[in-house]
Amino acid sequence: MNKKYKYPHFIQTVAFASICMLAAACANIGNPSGGARDEDPPLFVSANPPQGALNVDRTRMTLTFNELVNVKDAFTKVVVSPPSRQVPRVAAVGRRVTVTFDSLQPNTTYTVDFADAIEDNNEANKLQGFAYTFSTGETIDSLRISGMVLDSRNLEPRQGILVGVHANLNDSAFVKTPLLRIAKTDDKGQFTIRGLKEGTYRVFALDDKDNDYKYENPEEDVAFYEVTVTPTSETVEASDTTYNTLTAEVDTVINRLRTRFLPNDILLRTFNSQIRPQYLSKYERIDTTKVFFKFNTRADSLPRLSVVNPDGETLGDAVLERRVQNDSLVYWLPERLVHSDSLRIAASYMRTDSTGGLSLTTDTLRFYYNRPKPKKAKKSDKEKKISVEDSIKALTLDVTFSGSNQDVNMPVTLEFATPLASIDTSAFRLEMLVDSIWKPVKEGVRFHQRDSVSPRHFMMEYPWAYETKYRVVADTLAAMGIYGKPTRPLTHEFTTKKEEEYCSLSFNLTGLDPGIPTFVELLSTSDAVVRSEPVHDNMVTFRYLSPGKYYARIIEDYNGNGEYDTGNYDLQLQPDLAYYYPKVINIKKNWDKEEQWDVFAVAIDQMKPNAVKKNKPAQDKRKRDNNDEYEEEEEEIFDPTANPFDPNSRNRRKTGAY
């Protein structure tokens, strides 16, 4: 064999195979695999000055991470404690984040709380709860307190709300001076205030709309802890468990000593005091018959009105239709003013002045009504004759009834087109269909005006039977409107629902304080109130329910008025407290369902079902890895207790945690 041709032949073979492989690769077009998706947040590597540095005299700090990072929403998320009007500038370049101060106070511990603002550049994985601390003095204050902020009415986690402390324990400190040290809640409503000295503090939450770090604006949501707190720390033993990545079985368990900072279970419930400046926010003439006034907030008194023109008379005979809060008023004008297209009305009412108090003021208001121009009648229209029915209808008072499918637990409602000058309630009769014959119902019928603020609405109440046909009958002139129009003969037929179309729900409640009145609100799948019933002897029952899914919450009604009442910081009043039933209740037709409800069996932060929770936390993409290449120089909060808000500490209800 000629060796001269051995290797050339081999090279030709390899070259041919390579060309074939290349051609095959070109024929299969697709995206190259980039490996597993990065789900790890950035890791803190180092800082200059270092984390926990003392005697810092520079105003620019540089933090380095293990990958390219961004700082998202720095202005709203990054919080510097102690707070100041001159907010430090935060910027990210490459793997570094810089924090630049205009000036620093001497002998002060500074904490830059980034919350979840730091994220990696590629996948936007967030670094949760990261904070950087240093001191301009010889020591660093290292104590912390932590907890959660929830909405008092609906237990929604308050995300991004300011939480702070005062060492000045006077009530006025929160109103007059900025908070001493601050933090913001994360997407779960949780917070940690760092850099505290030993001492006693009061704790507050504030939706700080004007960024002044104090409660000067009564329109801001607020919360205050009823008792003072004294931050402490203790050493506890914790178990770190590693798992075999192949078998998912426990590999090793390492016991380590960790620091736990207390208290870590502060629960703040925000409320809005509903204190608003009083002023006339809107006024208009709705049509020829009525004028409308809208005030910014509720009022204890009604305005006094007088007509400036056409003839300077009072409006004492106008008929008022209003909301109970007196913030929305509709005045039905006397007939003599209906034909005036232009009115000037002097309104005297209580308005908030520059000192924040109420003073009597008078505004002269102009009301116009542009009447539509009449359309030119067509020749064909002139030849048309108006029917007797149409002519009668134009001269009579319209009445609208509730629907034809009647709930057995609800009254029949009537709405008249205008307020009434007179009504003969005996002229309205109820009849029942029995064996195809309408028979009058002579007893048990109650016909009356709905309430004092709704002069056009009336109700007919009766213990309706299931699956029965009824009708309301009224004679001519049963009622007369204020503009002289009478009612026509009326007939309204309706049928009550079948018994099997209803269901009922009862709660047997435990854990309640017997000295506090309570009521339960039944909620829809959108968290809206469907019904409300008081609790008697630890029981509450909702009857005549439509089948479907429901949720529930209980309200501790301290003043026993049957309504949810908000708090008031000036009076040091906490809001009524709410607690959710932790599960959905699915009721079918013709069911009578009873649920056992131990109100405090579930931790407060886990009571509200996720299905009706609106402020849900962002998905946690982090992986727990005990073998990270880098470790933070400052250990984050560690608490071996699974949940500091667990129901085993029910005495927290007396101190604000519940």
C-alpha positions in Angstrom: 0.0 0.0 0.0 1.3 3.4 -0.9 1.5 5.4 2.3 1.7 8.6 0.3 -2.0 8.6 -0.3 -3.1 7.4 3.2 -3.4 10.8 5.0 -4.7 12.8 2.1 -7.5 10.4 1.7 -8.3 10.7 5.4 -8.3 14.5 5.2 -10.7 14.4 2.2 -13.1 12.2 4.1 -13.1 14.4 7.2 -13.6 17.5 5.0 -16.5 15.9 3.3 -18.1 14.9 6.6 -17.7 18.5 8.0 -19.4 20.0 4.9 -22.3 17.6 5.4 -22.7 18.5 9.1 -22.5 22.2 8.3 -25.2 21.8 5.6 -27.4 20.0 8.1 -27.0 22.7 10.7 -27.8 25.4 8.2 -31.0 23.5 7.1 -32.3 23.4 10.7 -32.9 27.0 11.5 -33.8 27.7 15.2 -33.0 29.7 18.3 -29.8 28.5 20.1 -30.4 27.4 23.7 -29.2 29.9 26.2 -29.5 27.7 29.2 -31.8 28.0 32.2 -33.4 31.4 32.8 -31.8 33.6 35.4 -34.1 33.8 38.3 -31.6 35.0 41.0 -31.5 38.6 42.2 -28.3 40.6 42.2 -25.9 39.8 45.1 -24.3 42.6 47.2 -20.5 42.3 47.0 -19.0 45.4 48.7 -19.5 49.0 49.5 -17.3 52.1 49.8 -17.4 53.1 52.7 -18.1 49.5 53.9 -21.4 48.3 55.3 -21.6 49.5 58.9 -18.7 51.9 58.6 -18.0 54.4 61.4 -16.8 58.1 61.2 -17.9 58.5 57.6 -17.1 62.0 56.4 -17.8 61.6 52.6 -21.1 62.3 50.9 -20.8 59.8 48.0 -21.3 56.1 48.6 -20.7 53.3 46.1 -22.3 49.9 46.3 -21.0 47.1 44.1 -23.0 44.0 43.0 -22.1 40.8 41.2 -23.9 41.7 37.9 -25.3 44.7 36.0 -28.0 46.4 38.0 -30.7 49.0 37.7 -32.4 51.1 40.4 -36.1 51.3 39.5 -38.4 54.0 40.9 -35.7 55.3 43.2 -37.6 58.4 44.1 -40.6 56.5 45.4 -39.0 53.3 46.7 -35.6 54.3 48.2 -36.0 55.7 51.7 -33.2 57.4 53.7 -33.3 57.6 57.4 -33.2 60.0 59.1 -35.4 61.8 56.6 -34.5 65.2 55.2 -36.0 67.6 52.7 -32.8 67.2 50.5 -33.3 63.7 49.1 -30.0 61.9 48.2 -29.4 61.2 44.6 -29.4 57.5 43.7 -28.0 56.2 40.3 -26.9 52.9 38.8 -24.0 52.5 36.4 -22.9 49.0 35.4 -22.5 46.9 38.5 -22.4 49.9 40.9 -25.1 52.0 42.6 -24.1 55.4 43.9 -25.8 57.4 46.7 -24.9 61.0 46.9 -25.9 63.2 49.9 -25.8 67.0 49.9 -24.7 67.0 53.5 -24.6 64.6 56.5 -25.4 65.2 60.2 -22.7 64.5 62.8 -22.9 61.5 65.1 -25.8 60.0 63.2 -26.6 56.5 61.9 -27.8 56.6 58.3 -29.8 53.8 56.7 -30.5 53.7 52.9 -33.4 51.3 52.5 -33.7 50.2 48.9 -36.8 48.0 49.4 -37.0 46.1 46.1 -35.7 49.0 43.9 -32.5 47.1 42.9 -32.9 44.6 40.1 -30.6 42.9 37.6 -30.3 44.3 34.2 -31.4 41.2 32.2 -34.4 39.6 33.9 -35.4 42.4 36.3 -35.0 40.0 39.3 -35.5 42.1 42.4 -33.2 42.2 45.4 -35.8 42.3 48.2 -35.3 44.2 51.5 -31.7 45.4 50.9 -30.5 48.2 53.1 -27.1 50.0 53.5 -26.1 51.5 56.9 -23.2 53.7 58.1 -22.5 56.2 60.8 -20.9 59.6 60.9 -19.9 59.1 64.6 -18.0 56.6 66.7 -20.9 54.2 67.1 -23.7 52.7 65.0 -27.2 52.3 66.1 -28.2 48.8 65.2 -31.6 48.0 66.7 -34.7 47.4 64.5 -38.4 47.0 64.7 -40.6 45.4 62.1 -44.2 44.5 61.4 -47.0 45.0 58.9 -49.4 47.7 57.7 -52.9 46.7 56.6 -56.0 48.7 55.7 -58.3 48.7 58.7 -61.5 48.3 56.6 -60.5 45.5 54.2 -57.2 44.1 55.4 -55.4 45.0 52.2 -51.6 45.1 52.5 -50.6 48.7 52.3 -47.8 48.7 49.7 -45.2 51.5 49.7 -46.6 53.4 52.6 -44.3 55.3 55.0 -43.7 53.9 58.5 -41.8 55.9 61.1 -41.0 56.5 64.8 -40.9 59.4 67.2 -38.8 59.4 70.4 -40.9 62.4 71.5 -44.0 60.6 73.0 -46.3 63.5 72.9 -49.3 63.2 70.5 -48.5 66.5 68.9 -45.0 65.3 67.7 -46.5 63.4 64.8 -48.3 66.5 63.7 -45.6 69.1 64.2 -42.3 67.5 63.6 -40.9 65.1 60.9 -40.6 61.4 61.8 -37.3 60.5 63.4 -36.5 57.3 61.5 -38.5 55.9 58.6 -39.0 53.0 56.2 -41.5 52.0 53.5 -43.6 48.8 53.3 -42.9 46.2 50.7 -45.4 44.6 48.4 -46.6 42.4 51.3 -47.2 45.4 53.5 -44.2 44.5 55.7 -41.7 47.0 57.0 -38.4 47.2 59.0 -37.2 50.4 60.6 -33.4 50.1 61.1 -30.8 52.2 62.9 -32.6 52.7 66.2 -31.0 53.7 69.5 -32.0 52.1 72.7 -35.1 53.9 74.1 -38.9 54.1 73.8 -40.7 55.1 70.7 -44.1 55.6 69.2 -44.8 54.0 65.8 -46.9 55.6 62.9 -47.8 54.9 59.3 -48.5 57.7 56.9 -49.5 57.9 53.2 -47.3 61.0 53.0 -48.7 62.8 50.0 -46.8 66.1 50.6 -43.5 64.4 51.5 -43.1 66.4 54.8 -42.8 63.2 57.0 -45.5 64.5 59.4 -49.3 64.3 59.6 -50.3 67.9 58.7 -52.8 67.0 56.0 -55.9 65.3 57.4 -56.7 63.9 54.0 -53.8 61.5 54.3 -54.2 57.9 55.4 -52.7 57.3 58.8 -52.2 54.7 61.5 -50.8 54.8 65.0 -49.7 52.2 67.4 -51.5 52.6 70.7 -48.6 51.6 72.9 -45.0 52.6 73.0 -42.3 50.1 71.9 -38.8 49.5 73.2 -36.6 47.8 70.6 -34.4 44.9 71.8 -32.4 42.1 70.4 -31.8 38.5 71.4 -29.6 35.6 70.2 -31.5 32.5 69.0 -30.5 29.2 67.5 -31.7 28.5 64.0 -31.5 25.5 61.9 -30.3 25.8 58.3 -31.1 22.8 56.2 -29.4 21.8 52.9 -30.9 19.3 50.4 -29.4 16.8 48.0 -30.0 18.3 44.5 -30.5 14.8 43.0 -32.7 13.1 45.6 -34.3 16.2 47.2 -33.6 14.6 50.5 -32.2 16.4 53.5 -28.4 16.5 53.3 -27.2 18.4 56.4 -28.8 20.4 59.2 -26.6 23.1 60.7 -27.5 24.9 63.8 -26.3 28.5 63.9 -26.8 31.5 66.3 -28.6 34.4 64.8 -29.8 37.7 66.0 -33.6 38.4 66.3 -34.8 42.0 66.6 -37.9 42.7 68.6 -40.7 43.7 68.4 -41.2 42.1 65.0 -45.0 41.8 65.2 -46.2 45.5 65.1 -49.5 45.7 63.3 -50.6 49.1 62.0 -54.1 49.6 60.5 -54.5 52.6 58.3 -57.6 54.7 58.1 -58.7 58.0 56.6 -60.3 60.3 59.1 -62.7 61.7 56.4 -61.9 65.2 57.6 -62.1 67.4 54.5 -62.2 71.2 54.1 -65.8 72.3 53.5 -66.7 74.3 50.5 -69.2 74.3 47.6 -67.6 72.2 44.9 -70.3 72.2 42.3 -73.7 73.8 41.5 -75.9 73.6 38.4 -79.4 73.7 37.2 -80.3 70.2 36.1 -83.4 71.2 34.3 -86.3 73.6 34.6 -87.6 72.1 37.8 -84.5 71.6 40.0 -81.1 72.9 41.1 -78.2 70.9 42.4 -75.5 71.7 45.1 -72.5 69.5 45.8 -70.3 70.1 48.9 -66.8 68.7 49.4 -67.7 66.9 52.6 -70.6 66.1 54.9 -72.3 68.9 56.9 -74.2 69.1 60.1 -76.5 71.8 58.7 -78.2 72.8 55.5 -77.6 76.0 53.6 -80.1 78.9 53.6 -81.2 79.8 50.1 -82.9 83.0 48.8 -83.7 84.1 45.3 -81.9 87.3 44.3 -83.9 87.5 41.1 -86.5 87.5 39.7 -88.1 88.9 42.8 -85.9 88.3 45.9 -88.0 85.7 47.6 -86.8 82.8 49.8 -86.8 79.2 48.7 -88.5 78.0 51.8 -91.2 76.1 49.8 -88.7 74.3 47.6 -88.7 70.5 48.2 -85.3 69.1 49.2 -84.0 65.7 48.1 -80.7 64.9 49.7 -78.1 62.4 50.9 -78.0 61.7 54.7 -74.5 63.3 54.8 -76.0 66.6 53.4 -73.1 66.8 50.9 -75.4 66.3 47.8 -78.6 68.4 47.7 -81.3 68.7 45.0 -83.9 71.4 45.4 -87.2 71.0 43.5 -88.1 74.6 42.6 -91.6 76.1 43.2 -93.7 76.1 40.1 -93.5 79.9 39.9 -89.7 79.7 39.3 -89.8 76.8 36.8 -90.4 79.1 33.9 -87.5 81.4 34.7 -84.5 80.5 32.5 -82.1 82.5 34.6 -81.9 82.5 38.4 -79.6 84.2 40.9 -79.7 82.4 44.3 -77.8 83.5 47.4 -76.6 80.5 49.4 -75.4 80.9 53.0 -73.5 77.9 54.4 -70.5 77.0 56.6 -67.2 77.0 54.8 -63.7 76.1 56.0 -61.6 79.3 56.4 -57.9 79.9 56.4 -57.5 78.9 60.0 -59.1 75.5 59.4 -62.3 76.4 61.2 -65.9 76.8 59.9 -67.3 80.2 59.3 -70.6 81.4 57.7 -70.2 82.6 54.1 -72.7 83.7 51.4 -72.2 83.1 47.7 -74.5 84.6 45.0 -74.8 81.9 42.3 -76.2 82.1 38.8 -78.2 79.3 37.4 -79.1 79.1 33.7 -81.2 76.8 31.7 -81.0 76.8 27.9 -84.3 75.6 26.6 -84.0 73.5 23.5 -85.4 75.2 20.4 -88.7 73.6 19.3 -88.3 71.7 16.1 -90.3 72.9 13.1 -93.3 70.8 12.6 -93.5 68.9 9.4 -96.7 68.9 7.4 -97.2 65.3 8.1 -96.9 66.0 11.8 -99.5 68.7 11.7 -101.9 66.2 10.2 -101.3 63.7 13.0 -103.8 63.6 15.8 -102.7 63.2 19.4 -104.4 60.2 21.0 -106.4 60.5 24.1 -104.0 58.2 25.9 -101.0 60.5 25.0 -102.8 63.6 26.1 -103.7 62.1 29.4 -100.2 60.9 29.9 -98.8 64.4 29.4 -100.9 65.7 32.2 -100.3 62.9 34.7 -97.6 62.0 37.2 -95.4 59.1 36.2 -94.8 56.3 38.7 -92.1 53.6 38.4 -92.3 50.3 40.3 -89.6 47.8 41.2 -89.3 44.8 38.9 -91.8 42.0 38.2 -89.6 39.4 39.9 -90.0 40.1 43.6 -87.8 38.9 46.5 -89.9 37.7 49.4 -87.7 39.6 52.0 -87.9 42.9 50.1 -90.6 45.6 49.8 -92.2 46.7 46.6 -90.8 50.2 45.8 -92.5 53.1 44.0 -90.7 56.1 42.6 -92.7 59.2 41.6 -91.5 61.5 38.9 -91.6 64.5 41.2 -92.1 65.1 44.9 -95.7 64.9 46.1 -98.1 67.6 47.2 -100.5 65.0 48.6 -101.0 61.2 48.7 -103.8 59.0 49.8 -102.1 55.8 51.0 -105.5 54.1 51.4 -105.9 54.4 47.6 -103.1 51.9 47.0 -104.4 48.3 47.4 -102.6 45.0 47.3 -104.3 42.0 45.6 -103.3 38.3 45.4 -104.1 35.9 42.6 -105.9 32.9 44.1 -107.4 30.3 41.7 -107.2 32.8 38.8 -109.1 35.4 40.9 -107.6 38.6 42.2 -108.5 38.8 45.9 -107.7 41.9 48.1 -105.2 41.6 50.9 -106.8 43.3 53.8 -104.3 42.9 56.6 -100.6 43.1 57.1 -99.9 45.7 54.3 -97.8 48.7 55.2 -97.4 51.5 52.7 -95.1 54.5 53.6 -92.4 56.9 52.5 -89.0 55.2 52.3 -87.3 57.8 54.4 -87.2 61.6 55.2 -84.4 62.4 52.7 -86.2 60.8 49.6 -89.5 62.5 49.2 -90.2 60.7 45.9 -89.8 57.1 47.1 -92.4 54.9 48.8 -92.5 51.3 49.9 -95.2 48.6 50.3 -94.2 45.9 52.8 -95.9 42.6 53.3 -95.0 39.1 54.4 -94.9 37.7 50.8 -95.6 34.1 50.1 -93.3 32.1 47.8 -94.1 31.7 44.1 -97.3 33.8 44.3 -98.7 36.5 42.0 -99.6 39.9 43.4 -100.6 43.2 42.1 -100.7 46.8 43.4 -103.7 48.8 42.3 -104.3 52.5 42.7 -107.2 54.7 41.7 -107.0 58.0 39.8 -105.8 60.9 41.9 -104.2 58.6 44.5 -101.3 61.1 44.6 -100.7 64.6 43.4 -97.3 66.0 42.4 -96.1 69.4 43.4 -96.6 70.7 39.8 -100.3 69.8 39.8 -100.1 66.5 38.0 -102.1 63.6 39.4 -101.5 59.9 39.1 -103.4 57.8 36.6 -105.1 54.5 37.5 -102.1 52.2 38.4 -101.7 48.4 38.1 -98.4 46.7 38.8 -98.2 42.9 38.7 -95.3 40.9 40.1 -94.4 37.3 41.1 -92.4 36.3 44.2 -89.6 33.8 43.8 -89.7 30.1 44.5 -88.5 28.9 47.9 -85.9 26.6 46.3 -84.3 29.7 44.6 -83.0 30.8 48.0 -80.3 29.6 50.3 -79.2 30.6 53.8 -75.8 30.9 55.5 -75.1 30.9 59.3 -71.9 31.5 61.2 -71.2 30.0 64.6 -68.5 32.4 65.9 -65.9 31.8 68.6 -63.0 33.9 69.9 -65.0 37.2 70.1 -64.8 39.6 73.1 -68.4 39.4 74.5 -68.1 43.1 75.6 -67.7 44.4 72.0 -70.7 44.6 69.7 -70.0 43.0 66.3 -71.7 42.6 62.9 -70.8 40.5 59.9 -70.7 41.7 56.3 -71.4 39.2 53.6 -69.2 40.0 50.6 -69.3 39.4 46.8 -66.5 38.0 44.8 -65.4 41.6 44.2 -65.2 42.3 47.9 -68.3 44.5 47.9 -70.8 44.4 50.7 -73.9 42.3 49.9 -75.6 42.2 53.2 -74.9 43.1 56.8 -76.3 41.4 60.0 -75.6 41.9 63.7 -74.1 39.1 65.8 -76.3 37.8 68.6 -75.1 35.1 71.1 -72.1 34.4 68.8 -74.4 33.5 65.9 -75.4 35.4 62.7 -77.6 34.2 59.9 -78.2 35.4 56.3 -81.5 34.3 54.9 -82.9 34.6 51.4 -79.6 34.5 49.7 -79.1 33.9 46.0 -76.9 30.9 45.2 -73.3 31.7 44.5 -69.9 32.3 46.0 -69.5 34.6 49.0 -66.9 35.9 51.4 -67.3 37.4 54.9 -65.7 39.7 57.4 -66.6 40.7 60.9 -66.5 44.2 62.3 -65.9 45.1 65.9 -68.4 47.9 66.3 -67.2 49.7 69.4 -69.9 52.3 69.5 -72.6 49.8 68.5 -74.1 51.9 65.7 -74.1 49.1 63.2 -71.7 50.8 60.9 -68.0 50.8 60.2 -66.5 53.9 61.8 -63.1 55.3 60.8 -60.5 56.6 63.3 -59.5 60.0 64.3 -55.9 60.8 65.3 -56.7 64.1 66.9 -59.1 62.3 69.3 -56.8 59.3 69.6 -59.6 57.0 68.2 -58.7 53.8 66.5 -61.0 52.6 63.6 -63.3 49.7 64.0 -61.4 46.5 63.4 -62.2 44.0 60.7 -61.4 40.3 60.4 -62.0 38.1 57.3 -63.3 34.6 57.1 -60.4 32.9 55.4 -62.3 30.8 52.9 -64.8 31.2 50.1 -68.3 30.0 50.8 -70.1 28.3 47.9 -73.8 27.9 48.4 -76.2 26.1 46.1 -79.9 26.4 45.6 -82.1 25.4 48.6 -79.1 25.0 50.9 -79.0 25.9 54.5 -75.3 26.1 55.3 -73.6 26.6 58.7 -69.9 27.5 59.1 -67.8 27.3 62.2 -65.7 30.5 62.4 -62.9 30.8 65.0 -62.2 34.5 64.3 -58.5 34.4 65.4 -57.6 30.9 64.3 -55.7 32.2 61.3 -52.9 34.8 61.4 -54.1 38.3 60.7 -51.9 38.7 57.5 -53.4 35.4 56.1 -57.0 36.0 56.9 -58.1 37.7 53.7 -58.4 35.1 50.8 -56.2 35.8 47.9 -59.1 35.6 45.5 -60.5 38.9 46.8 -57.1 40.5 47.7 -56.3 43.4 45.4 -52.8 44.3 46.6 -51.1 41.0 45.9 -47.3 40.7 46.3 -45.1 40.3 43.2 -44.0 36.8 42.4 -40.9 35.8 44.4 -38.3 34.7 41.8 -35.5 34.2 44.3 -33.9 30.9 44.9 -32.8 30.0 48.4 -29.1 29.0 48.1 -26.9 28.6 51.1 -23.8 28.4 48.9 -23.9 31.8 47.4 -20.5 33.1 46.3 -21.0 36.4 48.2 -22.6 37.1 51.5 -24.0 40.4 52.8 -21.9 42.0 55.5 -25.0 42.7 57.5 -27.4 39.9 58.3 -31.0 40.5 57.4 -33.8 40.0 59.9 -34.2 36.4 61.0 -37.0 35.1 63.0 -37.4 31.3 63.6 -41.1 31.8 64.3 -42.9 31.0 61.1 -45.2 34.0 61.4 -45.0 36.7 64.1 -48.7 37.4 63.6 -49.8 33.9 64.6 -53.0 33.6 66.6 -51.2 32.2 69.7 -50.5 35.8 70.8 -54.0 37.1 70.9 -53.2 39.5 73.7 -51.8 41.7 70.9 -55.4 42.7 70.2 -55.2 44.9 73.3 -52.0 46.5 72.1 -52.8 47.1 68.5 -51.4 44.0 66.8 -54.9 42.7 66.4 
